[in-house]
Amino acid sequence: MAKVGAQRAAELTGKSKSTIQRAMNGGKLSFEKDSANRRVIDVSELERVYGLKQSSMVAEAPKENAESAIQHELDKAKTMLESERMRMRIKMLEDQVLSLQKQLDDMSGQRDKWQQQSQQLLITSEYTQKQAEEYKTEIAERKHKEEERRKAMKLRKMQEQNNAMQSAQDTSNMSVWQRIKDKVSA
């Protein structure tokens, strides 16, 4: 059977909307909740508790009134369907937003980890670069010292050769002087 809201129930029974609502709250009139969480009453329940107004019954109403009531009910159904469709669309969009938020949080976490790793690599790279420069300086100093040592050894060798030649020349000069002295004394 058809289900109607409190306003339509009041129209069908000739009671006020507040009377219908009090009857629902007090338990005199049973109701259900529709998908939009609104209270709806079965028409047969209204007839049981209050009886229906003769003028409001579709079967006894003039044809124009019946068509108008049908159109009104169709419009209500269309509105309810549209409302339900919108609720489903909102729920789907909320789920999408939640999913995207999770992805964003995950990507932010990954970005933070990559950023931390890159900073560590940069620090390591800077330290390694500093070490490399220190090693270059140390190697250059060692080469310079080795070159100085080689020059010193070469100079010493040359001095030794020079001294040996000087000695040989002195010896040779001495023997020439000795021969001259020997010839003069003889």
VENCOR-V143076 format. One record per residue. N is the residue number from 0. RES is the residue in three letters. SS is DSSP state (h for helix, s for strand, l for the rest). BURIAL is 1 if it has 24 or more other C-alpha atoms within 12 Angstrom, else 0. D_FIRST is the distance of its C-alpha to the first C-alpha in whole Angstrom. Layout:
((N,RES,SS,BURIAL,D_FIRST) (N,RES,SS,BURIAL,D_FIRST))
This chain:
((0,MET,l,0,0) (1,ALA,l,0,4) (2,LYS,s,1,7) (3,VAL,s,1,10) (4,GLY,l,1,13) (5,ALA,h,1,16) (6,GLN,h,0,18) (7,ARG,h,1,15) (8,ALA,h,1,14) (9,ALA,h,1,17) (10,GLU,h,1,17) (11,LEU,h,1,14) (12,THR,h,1,16) (13,GLY,l,1,20) (14,LYS,l,0,21) (15,SER,l,0,22) (16,LYS,h,0,21) (17,SER,h,0,23) (18,THR,h,0,22) (19,ILE,h,1,19) (20,GLN,h,1,20) (21,ARG,h,0,23) (22,ALA,h,1,20) (23,MET,h,1,18) (24,ASN,h,0,22) (25,GLY,h,0,23) (26,GLY,l,0,20) (27,LYS,l,0,19) (28,LEU,l,1,16) (29,SER,l,1,14) (30,PHE,l,1,13) (31,GLU,s,0,13) (32,LYS,s,0,15) (33,ASP,l,0,14) (34,SER,l,0,17) (35,ALA,l,0,19) (36,ASN,l,0,19) (37,ARG,l,0,17) (38,ARG,s,1,15) (39,VAL,s,1,12) (40,ILE,s,1,10) (41,ASP,s,1,7) (42,VAL,h,1,7) (43,SER,h,0,7) (44,GLU,h,1,10) (45,LEU,h,1,12) (46,GLU,h,0,12) (47,ARG,h,0,13) (48,VAL,h,0,16) (49,TYR,l,0,17) (50,GLY,l,0,15) (51,LEU,l,1,14) (52,LYS,l,0,17) (53,GLN,h,0,18) (54,SER,h,0,19) (55,SER,h,1,16) (56,MET,l,0,14) (57,VAL,l,0,14) (58,ALA,l,0,15) (59,GLU,l,0,18) (60,ALA,l,0,19) (61,PRO,l,0,21) (62,LYS,h,0,21) (63,GLU,h,0,22) (64,ASN,h,0,20) (65,ALA,h,0,17) (66,GLU,h,0,18) (67,SER,h,0,19) (68,ALA,h,0,15) (69,ILE,h,0,14) (70,GLN,h,0,17) (71,HIS,h,0,17) (72,GLU,h,0,13) (73,LEU,h,0,15) (74,ASP,h,0,18) (75,LYS,h,0,16) (76,ALA,h,0,14) (77,LYS,h,0,18) (78,THR,h,0,19) (79,MET,h,0,17) (80,LEU,h,0,18) (81,GLU,h,0,22) (82,SER,h,0,22) (83,GLU,h,0,21) (84,ARG,h,0,23) (85,MET,h,0,26) (86,ARG,h,0,25) (87,MET,h,0,26) (88,ARG,h,0,29) (89,ILE,h,0,30) (90,LYS,h,0,30) (91,MET,h,0,32) (92,LEU,h,0,34) (93,GLU,h,0,35) (94,ASP,h,0,35) (95,GLN,h,0,38) (96,VAL,h,0,40) (97,LEU,h,0,40) (98,SER,h,0,41) (99,LEU,h,0,44) (100,GLN,h,0,45) (101,LYS,h,0,45) (102,GLN,h,0,47) (103,LEU,h,0,49) (104,ASP,h,0,50) (105,ASP,h,0,51) (106,MET,h,0,53) (107,SER,h,0,55) (108,GLY,h,0,56) (109,GLN,h,0,58) (110,ARG,h,0,59) (111,ASP,h,0,61) (112,LYS,h,0,62) (113,TRP,h,0,64) (114,GLN,h,0,65) (115,GLN,h,0,67) (116,GLN,h,0,68) (117,SER,h,0,70) (118,GLN,h,0,71) (119,GLN,h,0,73) (120,LEU,h,0,74) (121,LEU,h,0,75) (122,ILE,h,0,77) (123,THR,h,0,78) (124,SER,h,0,80) (125,GLU,h,0,81) (126,TYR,h,0,83) (127,THR,h,0,84) (128,GLN,h,0,85) (129,LYS,h,0,87) (130,GLN,h,0,89) (131,ALA,h,0,90) (132,GLU,h,0,91) (133,GLU,h,0,93) (134,TYR,h,0,94) (135,LYS,h,0,95) (136,THR,h,0,98) (137,GLU,h,0,99) (138,ILE,h,0,100) (139,ALA,h,0,102) (140,GLU,h,0,104) (141,ARG,h,0,105) (142,LYS,h,0,106) (143,HIS,h,0,108) (144,LYS,h,0,109) (145,GLU,h,0,110) (146,GLU,h,0,112) (147,GLU,h,0,114) (148,ARG,h,0,115) (149,ARG,h,0,116) (150,LYS,h,0,118) (151,ALA,h,0,119) (152,MET,h,0,120) (153,LYS,h,0,122) (154,LEU,h,0,124) (155,ARG,h,0,125) (156,LYS,h,0,126) (157,MET,h,0,128) (158,GLN,h,0,129) (159,GLU,h,0,131) (160,GLN,h,0,132) (161,ASN,h,0,133) (162,ASN,h,0,135) (163,ALA,h,0,136) (164,MET,h,0,138) (165,GLN,h,0,139) (166,SER,h,0,141) (167,ALA,h,0,142) (168,GLN,h,0,143) (169,ASP,h,0,145) (170,THR,h,0,146) (171,SER,h,0,148) (172,ASN,h,0,149) (173,MET,h,0,151) (174,SER,h,0,152) (175,VAL,h,0,154) (176,TRP,h,0,155) (177,GLN,h,0,156) (178,ARG,h,0,158) (179,ILE,h,0,159) (180,LYS,h,0,161) (181,ASP,h,0,162) (182,LYS,h,0,164) (183,VAL,h,0,165) (184,SER,h,0,167) (185,ALA,l,0,168))
